[in-house]
Amino acid sequence: MSKIYTANDLIRFIYQETNTADSANIQQLITEQPECAEAFDSLSDIVSMLDEVSLNASPTSIAIIMEQAHKSAAECI
């Protein structure tokens, strides 16, 4: 049975926090499924934006960004 990957798994993959097997499986999904590739690209952009956000960003701003990230990734899964 194949593992089902979530938005959190894609985010962990972006931050290189997945194990070798999961990384290979996620990379294969991104390569083979255009909707997963789009979700990955969207999440990568969002993670980049989050990395640039000041530590004093409002909780509302961060919540909006995270909500969008989860919505984008949900389309893949």
Secondary structure, DSSP 8 states (H G I E B T S, - for coil): ------HHHHHHHHTT-S-HHHHHHHHHHHHH-HHHHHHHHHHHHHHHHHHHS-TT--HHHHHHHHHHHHHHHHTT-
